[in-house]
Every structure is written in structure tokens, then in C-alpha cells.
Amino acid sequence: MERQVMPSPVLYPSLRCGDAEAEMDWLERTLGFERREEHRDPEGNLWAFGTYRPAA
């Protein structure tokens, strides 16, 4: 009988918050995130941003 291997699940971390600007500021100050891109809808809501670059 052949053993079946299940693929690993793919996870995409995300955040939802009431004040995305404040959340982004906190992530930059506290965890070292860096804004590289911002995506906003016509109403000005922020949808996606940046990457994590830890200090060496």
C-alpha cells in the first residue's frame, strides 16, 4: 500500500484593525517593520503594506 503525503498548508498572516495608520506606526516603532508599499481603495482605506527587516 502506497503512503499518501498531504501537502503542507499555506498560511498568509494578516491583520485587521480599526485604525490601520496607527497599527502601521506601532509595527514600525515596535517590531522594526518598514513601509514599502501602500494600497488604498477609493475611500482611502489602507489594504496592504511592507515587510519586516530586523536590525542586524
C-alpha positions as CSV (number, residue, x, y, z in Angstrom):
1,M,0.0,0.0,0.0
2,E,1.4,3.4,-1.1
3,R,1.7,6.0,1.6
4,Q,0.0,9.3,0.8
5,V,1.7,12.6,1.7
6,M,-0.5,15.6,2.4
7,P,0.8,18.9,1.3
8,S,1.7,21.5,4.0
9,P,-0.9,24.2,4.4
10,V,-0.1,27.6,3.2
11,L,-0.7,30.4,5.7
12,Y,-0.9,34.1,5.0
13,P,-0.7,36.2,8.1
14,S,-2.9,39.3,8.1
15,L,-4.1,42.0,10.5
16,R,-7.5,43.7,10.7
17,C,-7.8,46.8,12.8
18,G,-9.9,49.9,13.1
19,D,-7.0,52.3,12.6
20,A,-4.6,51.0,10.1
21,E,-2.4,54.0,10.2
22,A,-1.9,53.7,14.0
23,E,-1.2,50.0,13.6
24,M,1.4,50.5,10.9
25,D,3.1,53.2,13.1
26,W,3.2,50.8,16.0
27,L,4.6,47.9,13.9
28,E,7.4,50.2,12.6
29,R,8.3,51.5,16.0
30,T,7.9,48.3,18.0
31,L,8.9,45.5,15.6
32,G,11.0,47.2,13.0
33,F,8.6,46.9,10.1
34,E,9.3,49.1,7.1
35,R,6.6,50.6,4.8
36,R,7.4,49.6,1.3
37,E,4.0,49.8,-0.4
38,E,0.6,51.0,0.5
39,H,-2.7,50.1,-1.3
40,R,-5.7,52.2,-0.7
41,D,-9.3,51.9,-2.0
42,P,-11.1,55.0,-3.4
43,E,-12.4,55.8,0.2
44,G,-8.8,55.9,1.4
45,N,-8.8,52.7,3.4
46,L,-5.4,51.0,3.7
47,W,-5.2,47.4,2.4
48,A,-1.6,46.2,2.4
49,F,1.9,47.1,3.3
50,G,5.6,46.4,3.8
51,T,7.9,43.8,5.1
52,Y,9.8,43.0,8.2
53,R,13.5,44.0,8.3
54,P,15.1,43.3,11.7
55,A,18.2,45.3,12.7
56,A,21.5,43.5,12.3
